[in-house]
Amino acid sequence: MPGRTAGDPLRASEIARRRTEEERAEAFFPLRATTTAADSTRDARAAQQIAWRAVVSVLRRARDAQRRRNRSRGPLARTLTTAVCAFAGLMIIISAMHAEGTDLRPARNTDLVSFVQSQSRHNTELTHQVTALRQQVDGLAARADQESDLTPELSRQSRRVGLTPVSGPAVTVTLDDAPASVAANGIDPDLLVVHQQDIQAVVNALWTGGAEAMTIQDQRVISTTAVKCVGNTVVLHGIPYSPPYEITAIGNQARLRAALAESEPIQIYQQYVEAYGLVLREKSEPKVTLPGHEGSLDLTHAARYSGFSEPTDSGTQ
């Protein structure tokens, strides 16, 4: 064994010092293997405190910066800010008072529906006014022409035009859209509703069968009546109607039914009835009374019929 040298005591003291430092380090920073639950909780709390101090520091710096900006503002800027806030609050209070729990900006569809309903009521009122005025004119004319030979002829023409009520045996045809359950099967919705050409086909067939008078939705059909389709409604004399549509004609019931059965457009419509569930019903009634026409007799648009001509090179007729 080699003998000790003079440097051995120094090395021993150095080793002791290093051991002491390692023990102190382990006391402050224990190894993972010797870390306990209490130590983990203490470390988490310390981390939370450090994070909270950082947040508080940031908030304090932001507060100090805002105070410096406020000191740089003049009294006029602060006054304007207060006035704007007060005005905004006043507008909110006024809006709430006027709304009274309702929507101040209703949906566009609601506005359109209300507008259509309002215009329909207005058209109905105007129709009644026109009818009342016409009756007054007819009464004055009758008194002026009591001794004239034209009075009976005027009465006959009024019945022919459709201005007076008519009674007699009738046939009523009802058209309606397909049920909603059919539309859910992915079928084109345009195939499942009644169109104006369907109503016109019934009207034309009834005229062909010798109808003496006719109504659509209880409105008397005259020479200027036009069936117009607007969306999913039909407009007659400016008034919109929704399905089901009822067409009633006075005349020989057998001839009227035969004309309906022989009509080619109605036969096509019958195919849609069988395929998609559209409605086509016929009903004979021994006696009905159809009202006279109410409204204007003026013709708005018309063109003289000159027959069909052969198409030209440009495609026009």
For each residue, the residues with C-beta under 8 A, 3 or more apart:
1:
2:
3:
4: 8
5: 8
6: 9
7: 10 11
8: 4 5 11 12
9: 6 12 13
10: 7 13 14
11: 7 8 14 15
12: 8 9 15 16
13: 9 10 16 17
14: 10 11 17 18
15: 11 12 18 19
16: 12 13 19 20
17: 13 14 20 21
18: 14 15 21 22
19: 15 16 22 23
20: 16 17 23 24
21: 17 18 24 25
22: 18 19 25 26
23: 19 20 26 27
24: 20 21 27 28
25: 21 22 28 29
26: 22 23 29 30 31
27: 23 24 30
28: 24 25
29: 25 26
30: 26 27 34 35 39
31: 26 34 35
32: 35
33:
34: 30 31
35: 30 31 32 39 40
36: 39 40
37: 40 41
38: 41 42
39: 30 35 36 42 43
40: 35 36 37 43 44
41: 37 38 44 45
42: 38 39 45 46
43: 39 40 46 47
44: 40 41 47 48
45: 41 42 48 49
46: 42 43 49 50
47: 43 44 50 51
48: 44 45 51 52
49: 45 46 52 53
50: 46 47 53 54
51: 47 48 54 55
52: 48 49 55 56
53: 49 50 56 57
54: 50 51 57 58
55: 51 52 58 59
56: 52 53 59 60
57: 53 54 60 61
58: 54 55 61 62
59: 55 56 62 63
60: 56 57 63 64
61: 57 58 64 65
62: 58 59 65 66
63: 59 60 66 67
64: 60 61 67 68
65: 61 62 68 69
66: 62 63 69 70
67: 63 64 70 71
68: 64 65 71 72
69: 65 66 72 73
70: 66 67 73 78
71: 67 68
72: 68 69
73: 69 70 77 78
74: 77 78
75: 78 79
76: 79 80
77: 73 74 80 81
78: 70 73 74 75 81 82
79: 75 76 82 83
80: 76 77 83 84
81: 77 78 84 85
82: 78 79 85 86
83: 79 80 86 87
84: 80 81 87 88
85: 81 82 88 89
86: 82 83 89 90
87: 83 84 90 91
88: 84 85 91 92
89: 85 86 92 93
90: 86 87 93 94
91: 87 88 94 95
92: 88 89 95 96
93: 89 90 96 97
94: 90 91 97 98
95: 91 92 98 99 104
96: 92 93 99
97: 93 94 100
98: 94 95 104
99: 95 96 102 103 104
100: 97
101:
102: 99
103: 99 106
104: 95 98 99
105:
106: 103 110 111
107: 110 111
108: 111 112
109: 112 113
110: 106 107 113 114
111: 106 107 108 114 115
112: 108 109 115 116
113: 109 110 116 117
114: 110 111 117 118
115: 111 112 118 119
116: 112 113 119 120 240
117: 113 114 120 121
118: 114 115 121 122
119: 115 116 122 123
120: 116 117 123 124 239 240
121: 117 118 124 125
122: 118 119 125 126
123: 119 120 126 127 237 238 239
124: 120 121 127 128 239
125: 121 122 128 129
126: 122 123 129 130
127: 123 124 130 131 237 238 239 294 295
128: 124 125 131 132 294
129: 125 126 132 133
130: 126 127 133 134 294 295 296
131: 127 128 134 135 294 295
132: 128 129 135 136
133: 129 130 136 137
134: 130 131 137 138 163
135: 131 132 138 139
136: 132 133 139 140
137: 133 134 140 141
138: 134 135 141 142 158
139: 135 136 142 143
140: 136 137 143 144
141: 137 138 144 145 154
142: 138 139 145 146 151
143: 139 140 146
144: 140 141
145: 141 142 148 150 151 154
146: 142 143 151
147:
148: 145 151
149: 152 153
150: 145 153 154
151: 142 145 146 148 154 155
152: 149 155 156
153: 149 150 156 157
154: 141 145 150 151 157 158
155: 151 152 158 159 164
156: 152 153 159 160
157: 153 154 160 161
158: 138 154 155 161 163 164
159: 155 156 162 163 164 166
160: 156 157
161: 157 158 222 223 293 297
162: 159 213 220 221 222 292 293
163: 134 158 159 292 293
164: 155 158 159 292
165: 289 290 291 292
166: 159 212 213 250 289 290 292
167: 250 287 288 289 290
168: 212 213 250 251 287 288
169: 250 251 252 253 284 285 286 287 288
170: 248 249 250 251 253 284 285 287 288 290
171: 206 248 249 251 253 256 257 260 282 283 284 285
172: 246 247 248 249 282 283 284 285 288
173: 202 206 246 247 248 260 280 281 282 283
174: 244 245 246 247 279 280 281 282 283
175: 194 198 199 202 243 244 245 247 278 279 280
176: 194 243 244 245 278 279
177: 192 193 194 243 278 279
178: 182 183 192 193 276 277 278 279
179: 182 277
180: 183 184
181: 184 185
182: 178 179 185 187 192 276 277
183: 178 180 187 189 192
184: 180 181
185: 181 182
186:
187: 182 183 191 192 276
188: 191 192
189: 183 192 193
190: 193
191: 187 188 272 276
192: 177 178 182 183 187 188 189 276 277 278
193: 177 178 189 190 232 243
194: 175 176 177 198 199 234 243 245 278
195: 198 199 229
196: 199 200 227 228 229 234
197: 200 201 265
198: 175 194 195 201 202 265 269
199: 175 194 195 196 202 203 216 227 234 245 247
200: 196 197 203 204 227
201: 197 198 204 205 263 265 266 269
202: 173 175 198 199 205 206 247 260 263 266
203: 199 200 206 207 214 216 221 227 247
204: 200 201 207 208 263 265
205: 201 202 208 209 259 260 262 263 265 266
206: 171 173 202 203 209 211 214 247 249 251 256 259 260
207: 203 204 211 214
208: 204 205 259 263
209: 205 206 249 251 252 255 256 257 258 259 260
210: 251 252 255 256 259
211: 206 207 214 249 250 251 256
212: 166 168 249 250 251
213: 162 166 168 220 221 249 250 251 290
214: 203 206 207 211 220 221 247 248 249 250 290
215: 218 219 220 221 247 248 290 291
216: 199 203 219 221 225 227 236 245 246 247
217: 234 236 241 245 246
218: 215 246 291
219: 215 216 225 236 237 239 293 294
220: 162 213 214 215 225 290 291 292 293 294
221: 162 203 213 214 215 216 225
222: 161 162 225 293 297
223: 161
224: 297 298 299
225: 216 219 220 221 222 236 237
226: 236
227: 196 199 200 203 216 234 236
228: 196 234 235 236
229: 195 196 233 234 235
230: 233 234 235 240
231:
232: 193 242
233: 229 230 240 241 242
234: 194 196 199 217 227 228 229 230 240 241 245
235: 228 229 230 238 239 240 241
236: 216 217 219 225 226 227 228 239 241
237: 123 127 219 225 295
238: 123 127 235 295
239: 120 123 124 127 219 235 236
240: 116 120 230 233 234 235
241: 217 233 234 235 236 245
242: 232 233
243: 175 176 177 193 194
244: 174 175 176 279
245: 174 175 176 194 199 216 217 234 241
246: 172 173 174 216 217 218
247: 172 173 174 175 199 202 203 206 214 215 216
248: 170 171 172 173 214 215 285 288 290
249: 170 171 172 206 209 211 212 213 214 256
250: 166 167 168 169 170 211 212 213 214 288 290
251: 168 169 170 171 206 209 210 211 212 213 255 256
252: 169 209 210 255 256
253: 169 170 171 256 257 284
254: 257 258
255: 209 210 251 252 258 259
256: 171 206 209 210 211 249 251 252 253 259 260
257: 171 209 253 254 260 261 282 284
258: 209 254 255 261 262
259: 205 206 208 209 210 255 256 262 263
260: 171 173 202 205 206 209 256 257 263 266 282
261: 257 258 266
262: 205 258 259
263: 201 202 204 205 208 259 260 266 267
264: 267 268
265: 197 198 201 204 205 268 269
266: 201 202 205 260 261 263 269 270 280
267: 263 264 270 271
268: 264 265 271 272
269: 198 201 265 266 272 273 278 280
270: 266 267 273 274 280
271: 267 268 274 275
272: 191 268 269 275 276 278
273: 269 270 276 277 278 279 280
274: 270 271
275: 271 272
276: 178 182 187 191 192 272 273
277: 178 179 182 192 273
278: 175 176 177 178 192 194 269 272 273
279: 174 175 176 177 178 244 273
280: 173 174 175 266 269 270 273
281: 173 174
282: 171 172 173 174 257 260
283: 171 172 173 174
284: 169 170 171 172 253 257
285: 169 170 171 172 248 288
286: 169
287: 167 168 169 170
288: 167 168 169 170 172 248 250 285
289: 165 166 167
290: 165 166 167 170 213 214 215 220 248 250
291: 165 215 218 220 294
292: 162 163 164 165 166 220
293: 161 162 163 219 220 222 297
294: 127 128 130 131 219 220 291
295: 127 130 131 237 238
296: 130
297: 161 222 224 293
298: 224
299: 224 302
300:
301:
302: 299
303:
304:
305:
306: 309
307:
308: 317
309: 306 317
310: 317
311: 315 316 317
312: 315 316 317
313:
314:
315: 311 312
316: 311 312
317: 308 309 310 311 312
